Each structure stands twice: as structure tokens, then as C-alpha cells.
């Protein structure tokens, strides 16, 4: 057992070194192999890197060459173009030089010619002077007059001729002036009549009083006409008693006087006692009733609008507008509508609603007294507002569209008389640019202007100007006078077409061309159908929409926009006729 162990130990002692040597040799061989492979790999990587670098170098050189060639070509091209341009300039300069040389040569020749002609003229002048002197001497010898005597004779002759020509001219001018004066006088009279009586004279200047029987006509006239004379004298209204059965017509431009006469006459007819003393009593009662009615109408208007604190005199003037019409519209209803619309707009922009309503309600206040007071409607309005310390805000958006030979008078032309005047306008109606936002407000009062701007700054876009609208307005009012003239001529023709069509094709309707605007105000009060029936026929039969006039204080009126091509207008009128024919055929 011990020998075996010894043998194993001896074997281990022998084998162990051998194993170590073998193992070391194998590891060394493996290590050398690994190093050799790594070196080979390194050489391959270096070779590949060198190849890649060489390729990149060649590509870079090629790109540089191409870029250089491109730059060179561009420079050559630009150089050629510059050289060609310089050559063109040189040719132009040479041409101009040649032309200039020719002109200089021509000028020199002309100067020489002028100098020569001047010399010739000098010689001729000298000869003329000599001949004139000889002629004068010969004339003096023949006439026996000196030159001074001859001058006096000529002056006298010329003076007589001038006196005669002047007399003829003066006579001609006087005749022309008389003709112009007659023409102007007629225009002024017509204007005054229109101001007092509106356009529809027959409907706004007469009232009809129904009688129980025709025997009452004789009682109204009275013995030798004393009753009718008394009534006409007290009321200032003309009574027309004709063959119309059971009716008396009251005619007068003053609607209030006409209303007094109507009430008084109706009271006399009911009472049955008609004589001068009774007539005077009834007229006095009628006047009191009308005054009460005027006050009630004015107060009702302020209550309806919601405006309080108006001066009693202004309330009374508002009530008087109940009897005033303008282009067929009731002035009081129109003012109430404007006040309501002004309040709505004020609420939208965030300004004083009550103040806006007050301005709208009083905007036409001058119409209540313009037939009693001297001056234009505008002047009267300014004087009233100045008297009662009220503002005037004038909407002059239609100011450029004038259809008659009248000049628009801006409200601000009265600024030297009263400083609480304000104007709102826009170029959009004139130049058809509503989408460009070209409205503007003229506020001379600096304090009010700042307050207005402060209010509008709190609202989005209200005080922001559209650059397109601003330039459109500027260009329109500085460079488009011809357009405005053409526009007015075109609208005049459109109005004429509407007026003639309604007269010939729709006789129950009434229309007269207004002084301005492109809106036709058509009277349908004589049409035997309601406003709703007319609108239904227009929309559902004719396929045409015409705005109802009730919105603007005119029941049974139509507000037709004729600012359009004539072909479209004629088509609309044709449909208007179809709708009415269908309505009448029911």
C-alpha cells in the first residue's frame, strides 16, 4: 500500500512538470495565433480606412472642381451679360450722342436762321416805321387834322360804339337774369310746397268729412256763405263743397289746422246748430282738443321709447309730428322706430342707451315746425337743440346719392352756431364696399370724442380701422368724382324705370322719384289687399323679396332697393307684376 502511494507520488512529480510545460506551450501558441490575427485585422482596417480616405479625397476634389467649374461658368455668363449690357448702354449713349449732335446742329442752324430773320425784321420794322410816318403825314395833310385831333375823334367813335354794345349787353343780361330769377323762384316755391306738403300732396293736404246727407252742405255754407267764410277764416283751411255725395273736403298745407277744422266741423254736424258764433266756439274747443292730443301723442312717444326728462316744449313738438309726413312716412312713427333702433345699437356697442334713444327720437324734431319757422329743416333743428341744450347726431350715409339739382348740406356746416353736432357716415353706400368696414364718425368736441373712444376701446374691433376700408374711402372721395356722377345718373335712370313701370303696369301703387338715396318708397295704400297678402304674393308667386315699409313707420309701403343693374331691376319689376296679377286674379 505504501509502495503504491510512493509510486503515485513519483508519477505526479514527473507528470506535473511535463503537463505544465505542455500547457504553457499550448497557451503560448494560442496567444501568438491571436496576436497574429489581431495584427492582420488591424492591417485590414488601416487599409480599408486608407482606401475610404482616398475615395473621399477624390470625391471632394471632384466636387470642388465641379463647384469651381460651375462658379466659373456663372461668372463667365454674368460677365458676358454685363459686357452685353455695357455694349447696349454704349450703343444707346452713342445713339444719344449722335441724336444730340444732330439736335445741336439743328439748333445752331435755327439760331442762324433766327438771327438772319431778326436782321430782316429789323430792316422791315425800320421800313414800316418810315411808311407809318409817311402815312401819318399824308393822313394829316389829307384830313387837315393833327394826330392828337385824330386820336380824340377815334376815341369818341369807339366810346359811342362801346356805349351801344354795353347797353345791348346789359339788356341781354337783364333778360337772362329775369329768366334765371323766375326759374329759381319756381324752384324755391316748389321746394317750399314739398317741405310743407310732402311728395304725395293729394293725400297729405286734404281731409274728408262725411255728411249725414247732402242738405247739410247748404247749412255749412250758410246764408250768403257766412258760415263757410267764418270756418275758413278761423281755421285757415279751405272747404271744398262740390258734387261729391255726402262729403266735404278740407284742403290745407298745415295738417294741424286741417285737423282742427275736421274736429270742429264734425262737432257742428253732430250739434246741428251751425252759425258764426257756434262755429267760433267749436273751433276753440277743437283747438284745445288738438293741443291735448298733441301733448298726449308726445308723452306716449316718450313712454314707448323709454326716454324721460325731455323738455315739455320738445314733447309738444314731438306730438306735432303725429300730423307730419315725409315721403309718405309718419314722422312720429319714424322717429320712434329710429329711437328704438338707436337703443339696440347702443346696447351692442356698450354706450349710453338712453342717450342714444333720446337722439333717435329727436333727430327729426325740426320737421314739426319747419312749415311755421323760417330756415331750412336742418337750421330749425339746430336752433331747437341749441335752445334746449340737446345733441344732434346726423346719419349722412346717403349724402352722395343726389337725384335732383340740390346740394347736400352737411350738419357740421352749422358747427359755428352750435358745437354739439355730430355726423356719422360711410363710403359703403356710395362705393358699394360694406365688407371693407369704411364707416366713420365726426366728433368735433374733443372731450366727447375721447369718451367715445374709451367706450369703443372696451369692445373688440369697434374702434379698429380696416386698412382696406380706410384706403377705399380715401381713394373714393379723392379720385372717384366721375364714378359718383355716373352712379347718380344710373340711379336716376333706374328710378325713372320704376316710376314709369308702376304708373303703366301697377296703377294701384304710387311712386315718385325721391330727392336722394337708391331706395324706392312705394305706396301700396290704395291696393285692396293687406300688407301680408302683398308680401305673400311677392315671395311665393313672384319669387321676389321687397322689404315692408312698416319697419320704417309706413304701413302698406314697400321699400325697394334699386341700386342694381338695370337688367336685374327690370326682372324684379316683371316678377312684381306677375305676383300682383296672381293676387288680383284670385
C-alpha positions as CSV (number, residue, x, y, z in Angstrom):
1,X,0.0,0.0,0.0
2,X,2.8,2.3,0.9
3,X,4.6,1.4,-2.3
4,X,1.6,2.3,-4.4
5,X,1.4,5.6,-2.7
6,X,5.0,6.3,-3.3
7,X,4.6,5.3,-6.9
8,X,1.7,7.7,-7.4
9,X,3.7,10.5,-5.8
10,X,6.6,9.8,-8.0
11,X,4.3,9.7,-11.0
12,X,2.8,13.1,-10.0
13,X,6.2,14.6,-9.5
14,X,7.2,13.5,-13.0
15,X,3.9,14.2,-14.8
16,X,3.2,17.6,-13.3
17,X,6.2,19.5,-14.8
18,X,5.6,17.8,-18.1
19,X,1.9,18.9,-18.0
20,X,2.9,22.4,-17.1
21,X,5.4,22.6,-20.0
22,X,2.8,21.2,-22.4
23,X,0.2,23.6,-21.2
24,X,2.5,26.5,-21.4
25,X,3.5,25.7,-24.9
26,X,-0.2,25.4,-26.0
27,X,-1.1,28.7,-24.4
28,X,1.8,30.4,-26.0
29,X,0.8,29.1,-29.4
30,X,-2.8,30.2,-28.9
31,X,-1.5,33.6,-27.8
32,X,0.7,34.0,-30.8
33,X,-2.1,33.0,-33.1
34,X,-4.4,35.6,-31.5
35,X,-1.9,38.4,-31.8
36,X,-1.3,37.4,-35.4
37,X,-5.0,37.5,-36.2
38,X,-5.3,40.9,-34.5
39,X,-2.4,42.4,-36.4
40,X,-3.9,41.1,-39.7
41,X,-7.3,42.6,-38.7
42,X,-5.6,45.9,-37.8
43,X,-3.8,46.0,-41.2
44,X,-7.1,45.3,-43.0
45,X,-8.9,48.1,-41.1
46,X,-6.0,50.5,-41.8
47,X,-6.0,49.5,-45.5
48,X,-9.8,50.0,-45.7
49,X,-9.5,53.4,-43.9
50,X,-6.8,54.4,-46.3
51,X,-8.9,53.4,-49.3
52,X,-12.0,55.2,-47.9
53,X,-10.0,58.3,-47.2
54,X,-8.6,58.2,-50.7
55,X,-12.1,57.8,-52.1
56,X,-13.4,60.7,-50.0
57,X,-10.4,62.8,-51.1
58,X,-11.1,62.1,-54.8
59,X,-14.9,62.8,-54.4
60,X,-14.1,66.1,-52.6
61,X,-11.7,67.1,-55.3
62,X,-14.3,66.3,-57.9
63,X,-16.9,68.3,-56.1
64,X,-14.6,71.2,-55.7
65,X,-13.7,71.0,-59.3
66,X,-17.4,70.9,-60.3
67,X,-18.2,73.8,-58.0
68,X,-15.3,75.8,-59.3
69,X,-16.3,75.0,-62.9
70,X,-20.0,76.0,-62.1
71,X,-18.8,79.2,-60.4
72,X,-16.6,79.9,-63.3
73,X,-19.4,79.3,-65.8
74,X,-21.7,81.6,-63.9
75,X,-19.1,84.3,-63.7
76,X,-18.4,84.0,-67.4
77,X,-22.2,84.1,-68.1
78,X,-22.6,87.1,-65.8
79,X,-19.5,88.7,-67.4
80,X,-21.0,88.2,-70.8
81,X,-24.3,89.6,-69.7
82,X,-22.6,92.6,-68.2
83,X,-20.5,93.1,-71.2
84,X,-23.6,92.8,-73.5
85,X,-25.4,95.3,-71.2
86,X,-22.4,97.7,-71.3
87,X,-22.4,97.3,-75.1
88,X,-26.1,98.2,-75.2
89,X,-25.5,101.2,-73.0
90,X,-22.6,102.2,-75.2
91,X,-24.7,101.9,-78.3
92,X,-27.5,103.9,-76.6
93,X,-25.1,106.5,-75.5
94,X,-23.6,106.7,-79.0
95,X,-27.1,106.9,-80.4
96,X,-28.0,109.7,-78.0
97,X,-24.8,111.5,-78.7
98,X,-25.5,111.3,-82.5
99,X,-29.0,112.5,-81.9
100,X,-27.8,115.3,-79.6
101,X,-25.2,116.3,-82.2
102,X,-28.0,116.4,-84.8
103,X,-30.1,118.5,-82.5
104,X,-27.3,120.8,-81.7
105,X,-26.6,121.2,-85.3
106,X,-30.3,121.8,-86.0
107,X,-30.4,124.4,-83.1
108,X,-27.3,126.1,-84.5
109,X,-28.9,126.3,-87.9
110,X,-32.2,127.5,-86.3
111,X,-30.2,130.2,-84.4
112,X,-28.5,131.3,-87.5
113,X,-31.9,131.4,-89.3
114,X,-33.5,133.3,-86.4
115,X,-30.6,135.8,-86.4
116,X,-31.0,136.3,-90.1
117,X,-34.7,136.8,-89.7
118,X,-34.2,139.2,-86.9
119,X,-32.0,141.2,-89.1
120,X,-34.6,141.1,-91.8
121,X,-37.3,142.0,-89.3
122,X,-35.3,144.9,-88.1
123,X,-34.9,146.2,-91.6
124,X,-38.6,145.7,-92.3
125,X,-39.5,147.4,-89.0
126,X,-37.5,150.4,-90.0
127,X,-39.2,150.5,-93.3
128,X,-42.6,150.1,-91.6
129,X,-41.8,153.0,-89.3
130,X,-40.8,155.1,-92.2
131,X,-44.0,154.2,-94.1
132,X,-46.1,154.8,-90.9
133,X,-44.6,158.2,-90.5
134,X,-45.3,159.0,-94.2
135,X,-48.8,157.6,-93.9
136,X,-49.5,159.7,-90.8
137,X,-48.1,162.8,-92.5
138,X,-50.2,162.1,-95.6
139,X,-53.3,161.5,-93.5
140,X,-52.8,164.7,-91.6
141,X,-52.3,166.5,-94.9
142,X,-55.5,165.0,-96.4
143,X,-57.7,165.3,-93.3
144,X,-56.5,168.5,-92.1
145,X,-56.2,167.0,-88.6
146,X,-53.2,166.5,-86.3
147,X,-52.5,163.1,-84.8
148,X,-53.9,164.3,-81.4
149,X,-57.1,165.5,-83.0
150,X,-57.5,162.2,-84.9
151,X,-57.0,160.3,-81.6
152,X,-59.7,162.3,-79.9
153,X,-62.1,161.6,-82.9
154,X,-61.3,157.8,-82.8
155,X,-61.8,157.6,-79.0
156,X,-65.1,159.4,-79.3
157,X,-66.2,157.0,-82.0
158,X,-65.1,154.0,-80.0
159,X,-66.8,155.3,-76.9
160,X,-70.1,155.6,-78.7
161,X,-69.8,152.1,-80.0
162,X,-68.9,150.7,-76.6
163,X,-71.9,152.5,-75.0
164,X,-74.2,150.9,-77.6
165,X,-72.6,147.4,-77.1
166,X,-72.8,147.9,-73.3
167,X,-76.5,148.8,-73.5
168,X,-77.2,145.8,-75.6
169,X,-75.2,143.6,-73.2
170,X,-76.9,145.0,-70.2
171,X,-80.3,144.4,-71.7
172,X,-79.4,140.8,-72.6
173,X,-78.1,140.2,-69.1
174,X,-81.2,141.7,-67.5
175,X,-83.4,139.4,-69.6
176,X,-81.3,136.4,-68.7
177,X,-81.3,137.4,-65.0
178,X,-85.1,137.7,-65.1
179,X,-85.3,134.2,-66.7
180,X,-83.0,132.8,-64.1
181,X,-84.8,134.6,-61.3
182,X,-88.1,133.2,-62.5
183,X,-86.6,129.7,-62.7
184,X,-85.1,130.0,-59.2
185,X,-88.3,131.4,-57.8
186,X,-90.3,128.5,-59.1
187,X,-87.7,126.1,-57.6
188,X,-88.0,127.8,-54.3
189,X,-91.8,127.7,-54.3
190,X,-91.8,124.1,-55.3
191,X,-89.3,123.3,-52.6
192,X,-91.4,125.2,-50.0
193,X,-94.6,123.3,-51.1
194,X,-92.8,120.0,-50.9
195,X,-91.4,120.8,-47.5
196,X,-94.9,121.6,-46.2
197,X,-96.9,119.0,-48.2
198,X,-94.5,116.1,-48.8
199,X,-94.5,114.3,-52.1
200,X,-98.0,112.8,-52.0
201,X,-99.8,116.1,-51.9
202,X,-103.3,114.8,-52.6
203,X,-103.1,112.5,-49.6
204,X,-101.3,114.8,-47.1
205,X,-103.0,118.1,-47.8
206,X,-106.7,117.1,-47.7
207,X,-109.2,115.6,-45.2
208,X,-112.6,114.3,-46.0
209,X,-115.6,114.8,-43.6
210,X,-118.6,112.6,-44.2
211,X,-122.0,114.2,-44.0
212,X,-125.3,112.6,-42.9
213,X,-127.0,114.0,-46.1
214,X,-126.5,116.5,-48.8
215,X,-128.8,119.0,-47.2
216,X,-126.0,119.6,-44.6
217,X,-123.9,121.2,-47.4
218,X,-126.3,124.1,-47.5
219,X,-126.3,124.6,-43.8
220,X,-122.4,124.5,-43.7
221,X,-122.3,127.2,-46.5
222,X,-124.9,129.3,-44.6
223,X,-126.8,132.4,-45.7
224,X,-124.7,134.2,-48.4
225,X,-121.8,131.9,-47.4
226,X,-121.2,133.4,-44.0
227,X,-120.8,130.0,-42.2
228,X,-118.1,128.7,-44.6
229,X,-116.3,132.0,-44.6
230,X,-116.2,132.0,-40.8
231,X,-114.9,128.5,-40.6
232,X,-112.2,129.1,-43.2
233,X,-111.2,132.4,-41.5
234,X,-110.9,130.8,-38.1
235,X,-109.1,127.6,-39.2
236,X,-107.1,128.8,-42.2
237,X,-108.3,125.8,-44.1
238,X,-110.2,125.8,-47.4
239,X,-113.6,124.0,-47.5
240,X,-114.3,122.4,-50.9
241,X,-118.0,121.6,-51.3
242,X,-118.6,120.0,-54.7
243,X,-120.8,117.3,-56.3
244,X,-119.2,114.6,-54.1
245,X,-122.2,113.0,-52.4
246,X,-122.3,113.4,-48.6
247,X,-118.8,114.7,-48.2
248,X,-116.9,117.9,-47.6
249,X,-113.2,118.2,-48.5
250,X,-110.9,120.2,-46.2
251,X,-107.7,121.4,-48.0
252,X,-104.7,123.0,-46.4
253,X,-100.9,122.5,-46.1
254,X,-100.9,122.8,-42.3
255,X,-102.0,119.3,-41.0
256,X,-102.8,120.6,-37.5
257,X,-105.1,123.4,-38.8
258,X,-106.7,120.8,-41.0
259,X,-107.3,118.5,-38.0
260,X,-108.8,121.4,-36.0
261,X,-111.2,122.2,-38.9
262,X,-112.1,118.5,-39.2
263,X,-112.9,118.1,-35.5
264,X,-114.8,121.4,-35.4
265,X,-116.9,120.5,-38.5
266,X,-117.7,117.1,-37.1
267,X,-118.9,118.7,-33.8
268,X,-121.0,121.2,-35.7
269,X,-122.6,118.5,-37.8
270,X,-123.5,116.4,-34.6
271,X,-124.7,119.5,-32.8
272,X,-126.8,120.7,-35.7
273,X,-126.6,124.4,-34.8
274,X,-124.3,125.9,-37.4
275,X,-123.9,129.7,-37.3
276,X,-120.8,132.0,-36.9
277,X,-120.9,132.2,-33.0
278,X,-121.3,128.4,-32.7
279,X,-118.5,127.9,-35.3
280,X,-116.2,130.1,-33.3
281,X,-117.0,128.1,-30.1
282,X,-116.4,124.8,-31.8
283,X,-113.2,125.8,-33.4
284,X,-111.9,126.9,-30.0
285,X,-112.9,123.6,-28.4
286,X,-111.3,121.7,-31.4
287,X,-108.0,123.7,-30.9
288,X,-107.9,122.7,-27.2
289,X,-108.6,119.1,-28.1
290,X,-105.8,119.0,-30.7
291,X,-103.4,120.6,-28.2
292,X,-104.3,117.9,-25.7
293,X,-103.9,115.2,-28.4
294,X,-100.5,116.7,-29.4
295,X,-99.3,116.5,-25.8
296,X,-100.7,113.0,-25.3
297,X,-99.0,111.8,-28.5
298,X,-95.7,113.3,-27.4
299,X,-95.9,111.8,-24.0
300,X,-96.9,108.4,-25.4
301,X,-93.9,108.5,-27.7
302,X,-91.5,109.2,-24.8
303,X,-93.1,106.4,-22.8
304,X,-93.0,103.9,-25.7
305,X,-89.3,104.6,-26.2
306,X,-88.5,104.8,-22.5
307,X,-87.0,108.3,-22.6
308,X,-87.8,110.7,-19.7
309,X,-86.8,114.2,-18.7
310,X,-87.4,115.8,-22.1
311,X,-88.4,119.4,-22.0
312,X,-92.2,119.9,-22.2
313,X,-91.9,122.1,-25.3
314,X,-89.9,119.3,-27.1
315,X,-92.6,116.8,-26.0
316,X,-95.2,119.0,-27.6
317,X,-93.2,119.3,-30.7
318,X,-92.9,115.5,-30.8
319,X,-96.7,115.3,-30.6
320,X,-97.0,117.7,-33.5
321,X,-95.0,115.2,-35.6
322,X,-98.1,112.9,-35.4
323,X,-99.6,115.1,-38.1
324,X,-96.4,115.4,-40.2
325,X,-95.4,113.1,-43.1
326,X,-92.2,112.8,-45.0
327,X,-92.1,110.7,-48.2
328,X,-95.3,109.1,-47.1
329,X,-93.9,108.1,-43.7
330,X,-95.5,109.3,-40.5
331,X,-92.7,111.5,-38.9
332,X,-93.5,110.5,-35.3
333,X,-93.6,106.7,-36.0
334,X,-90.4,107.1,-38.0
335,X,-88.7,108.9,-35.0
336,X,-89.9,106.2,-32.6
337,X,-88.5,103.5,-34.8
338,X,-85.2,105.3,-35.1
339,X,-85.1,105.7,-31.3
340,X,-85.6,102.0,-30.8
341,X,-83.0,101.0,-33.3
342,X,-80.6,103.5,-31.8
343,X,-81.1,102.0,-28.4
344,X,-80.5,98.5,-29.8
345,X,-77.3,99.6,-31.5
346,X,-76.1,101.4,-28.3
347,X,-76.6,98.3,-26.3
348,X,-74.5,96.3,-28.8
349,X,-71.6,98.8,-28.6
350,X,-71.8,99.4,-24.9
351,X,-72.7,103.1,-24.9
352,X,-75.5,105.1,-23.2
353,X,-78.7,103.5,-24.4
354,X,-81.0,106.3,-23.0
355,X,-78.9,109.0,-24.7
356,X,-79.0,107.1,-28.0
357,X,-82.8,106.7,-27.8
358,X,-83.1,110.4,-27.0
359,X,-81.0,111.3,-30.0
360,X,-83.0,109.0,-32.3
361,X,-86.4,110.3,-31.0
362,X,-85.4,113.9,-31.6
363,X,-83.4,113.5,-34.8
364,X,-86.3,114.9,-37.0
365,X,-87.7,117.4,-34.5
366,X,-87.3,120.2,-37.0
367,X,-90.0,118.7,-39.2
368,X,-92.6,119.6,-36.6
369,X,-92.2,123.3,-37.1
370,X,-90.4,123.7,-40.5
371,X,-93.7,125.0,-42.1
372,X,-94.0,127.7,-39.4
373,X,-90.4,128.8,-38.8
374,X,-88.0,130.4,-41.3
375,X,-85.0,128.5,-42.4
376,X,-84.2,125.0,-43.6
377,X,-85.1,121.8,-41.8
378,X,-81.5,121.5,-40.6
379,X,-81.3,125.1,-39.4
380,X,-84.6,124.7,-37.4
381,X,-83.3,121.5,-35.8
382,X,-80.0,123.2,-34.8
383,X,-81.8,126.2,-33.3
384,X,-84.2,123.9,-31.3
385,X,-81.4,121.7,-30.0
386,X,-79.4,124.8,-29.1
387,X,-82.4,126.3,-27.3
388,X,-83.0,123.2,-25.2
389,X,-79.3,122.0,-24.9
390,X,-79.7,118.8,-26.9
391,X,-77.2,117.0,-29.1
392,X,-77.7,116.3,-32.8
393,X,-76.3,113.2,-34.4
394,X,-76.8,113.1,-38.2
395,X,-76.7,109.9,-40.2
396,X,-75.4,111.1,-43.6
397,X,-74.6,107.8,-45.2
398,X,-76.7,108.6,-48.3
399,X,-75.3,112.1,-48.8
400,X,-73.5,111.3,-52.1
401,X,-76.6,110.0,-53.9
402,X,-78.5,113.1,-55.1
403,X,-81.2,112.6,-57.7
404,X,-82.2,116.2,-58.1
405,X,-80.4,119.5,-58.7
406,X,-79.9,120.1,-55.0
407,X,-76.7,120.3,-52.9
408,X,-76.3,118.2,-49.8
409,X,-75.9,120.4,-46.7
410,X,-73.8,118.7,-44.1
411,X,-74.9,119.1,-40.5
412,X,-71.4,120.2,-39.5
413,X,-71.6,123.3,-41.7
414,X,-73.6,124.7,-38.7
415,X,-70.8,124.0,-36.2
416,X,-70.0,127.7,-35.9
417,X,-73.6,128.2,-34.5
418,X,-73.7,125.2,-32.1
419,X,-70.9,122.8,-31.1
420,X,-72.9,119.8,-30.0
421,X,-73.2,118.5,-33.6
422,X,-72.0,115.0,-34.7
423,X,-72.1,113.2,-38.0
424,X,-72.0,109.5,-38.8
425,X,-71.4,108.4,-42.4
426,X,-69.7,105.8,-44.5
427,X,-68.5,105.4,-48.1
428,X,-70.0,101.9,-48.3
429,X,-73.3,103.1,-49.8
430,X,-71.7,105.2,-52.4
431,X,-69.0,102.9,-53.5
432,X,-70.6,99.5,-52.6
433,X,-67.9,98.5,-50.1
434,X,-69.8,97.3,-47.0
435,X,-67.5,94.4,-46.4
436,X,-64.4,96.7,-46.1
437,X,-65.8,98.5,-42.9
438,X,-65.4,102.1,-44.0
439,X,-67.7,103.8,-41.6
440,X,-66.6,106.9,-39.7
441,X,-67.9,109.3,-37.0
442,X,-67.0,113.0,-36.9
443,X,-66.9,114.4,-33.4
444,X,-65.6,118.0,-33.2
445,X,-66.0,118.0,-29.4
446,X,-62.6,116.7,-28.1
447,X,-64.0,115.7,-24.7
448,X,-66.9,113.7,-26.2
449,X,-64.5,112.2,-28.8
450,X,-62.2,110.8,-26.0
451,X,-65.2,109.4,-24.1
452,X,-66.4,107.7,-27.3
453,X,-63.0,106.2,-28.0
454,X,-62.8,105.0,-24.4
455,X,-66.1,103.2,-24.8
456,X,-65.2,101.6,-28.1
457,X,-61.8,100.5,-26.9
458,X,-63.5,98.2,-24.5
459,X,-65.2,96.4,-27.4
460,X,-63.4,94.2,-29.9
461,X,-62.7,95.8,-33.2
462,X,-65.2,98.7,-32.7
463,X,-62.5,101.4,-32.9
464,X,-60.1,99.5,-35.1
465,X,-59.8,100.7,-38.6
466,X,-59.7,98.4,-41.6
467,X,-56.8,99.4,-43.8
468,X,-58.7,98.3,-46.9
469,X,-61.8,100.4,-45.8
470,X,-59.6,103.4,-45.0
471,X,-57.9,103.4,-48.4
472,X,-61.2,102.7,-50.2
473,X,-62.8,105.7,-48.5
474,X,-59.8,107.9,-49.2
475,X,-59.5,106.9,-52.8
476,X,-63.3,107.1,-53.3
477,X,-63.5,110.7,-52.1
478,X,-60.4,111.9,-53.8
479,X,-60.3,110.1,-57.2
480,X,-63.8,108.9,-58.0
481,X,-65.9,112.0,-58.7
482,X,-66.6,110.7,-62.2
483,X,-67.9,107.4,-60.6
484,X,-70.2,109.3,-58.3
485,X,-71.6,111.3,-61.2
486,X,-72.1,108.2,-63.2
487,X,-73.7,106.4,-60.2
488,X,-76.2,109.2,-59.7
489,X,-77.1,109.2,-63.4
490,X,-77.6,105.4,-63.4
491,X,-79.8,105.5,-60.2
492,X,-81.8,108.4,-61.8
493,X,-82.5,106.2,-64.8
494,X,-83.4,103.2,-62.5
495,X,-85.8,105.5,-60.6
496,X,-87.4,106.6,-63.9
497,X,-87.8,103.0,-64.9
498,X,-89.6,102.1,-61.6
499,X,-91.8,105.2,-61.8
500,X,-92.9,104.6,-65.4
501,X,-93.4,100.8,-64.8
502,X,-95.6,101.4,-61.7
503,X,-97.6,104.1,-63.5
504,X,-98.3,101.9,-66.5
505,X,-98.4,98.3,-65.1
506,X,-99.3,98.8,-61.4
507,X,-101.7,101.7,-61.3
508,X,-102.9,101.0,-57.7
509,X,-99.4,101.6,-56.5
510,X,-97.9,105.1,-56.3
511,X,-94.3,106.1,-56.6
512,X,-92.4,109.3,-57.1
513,X,-88.6,109.7,-57.5
514,X,-87.2,111.0,-54.2
515,X,-84.5,113.7,-53.8
516,X,-81.9,111.2,-52.9
517,X,-80.9,107.6,-52.0
518,X,-81.3,104.4,-54.1
519,X,-84.3,103.2,-52.1
520,X,-87.7,103.4,-53.8
521,X,-90.5,104.1,-51.3
522,X,-93.6,102.6,-53.0
523,X,-97.1,103.5,-51.7
524,X,-99.5,100.5,-51.6
525,X,-102.3,102.0,-49.5
526,X,-104.7,102.0,-52.4
527,X,-104.1,98.3,-53.1
528,X,-107.2,96.3,-52.0
529,X,-105.1,93.8,-50.1
530,X,-103.3,93.6,-46.8
531,X,-99.6,94.1,-46.4
532,X,-99.3,90.4,-45.5
533,X,-101.2,89.3,-48.7
534,X,-99.0,91.5,-50.8
535,X,-95.8,90.1,-49.2
536,X,-97.1,86.5,-49.6
537,X,-97.7,87.1,-53.4
538,X,-94.3,88.7,-53.8
539,X,-92.4,85.9,-52.2
540,X,-94.3,82.8,-53.1
541,X,-95.6,83.8,-56.5
542,X,-93.2,86.3,-57.9
543,X,-90.1,84.9,-56.1
544,X,-89.0,88.4,-55.1
545,X,-88.4,90.0,-51.7
546,X,-89.2,93.7,-51.1
547,X,-88.9,95.0,-47.6
548,X,-92.1,96.1,-45.8
549,X,-92.3,99.8,-45.0
550,X,-93.9,99.2,-41.6
551,X,-90.4,98.8,-40.2
552,X,-89.8,102.5,-41.1
553,X,-93.1,103.8,-39.9
554,X,-95.0,103.5,-43.2
555,X,-97.8,100.8,-43.1
556,X,-98.6,99.4,-46.6
557,X,-95.5,100.7,-48.1
558,X,-92.7,98.8,-49.9
559,X,-89.0,99.7,-49.6
560,X,-87.3,98.6,-52.8
561,X,-83.6,98.7,-53.3
562,X,-82.9,99.8,-57.0
563,X,-79.1,100.1,-56.6
564,X,-78.5,97.3,-59.0
565,X,-78.0,96.6,-62.8
566,X,-81.0,97.6,-64.9
567,X,-81.4,94.0,-66.2
568,X,-81.9,92.8,-62.6
569,X,-84.2,95.7,-61.8
570,X,-86.4,95.0,-64.9
571,X,-86.5,91.3,-64.0
572,X,-87.6,92.2,-60.4
573,X,-90.3,94.5,-61.7
574,X,-91.5,91.8,-64.1
575,X,-91.8,89.4,-61.1
576,X,-93.6,92.2,-59.2
577,X,-96.2,92.4,-61.9
578,X,-96.6,88.6,-62.0
579,X,-97.2,88.5,-58.3
580,X,-99.8,91.3,-58.3
581,X,-101.6,89.8,-61.4
582,X,-101.9,86.5,-59.5
583,X,-103.2,88.3,-56.4
584,X,-105.8,90.2,-58.3
585,X,-106.9,87.1,-60.2
586,X,-108.0,85.3,-57.0
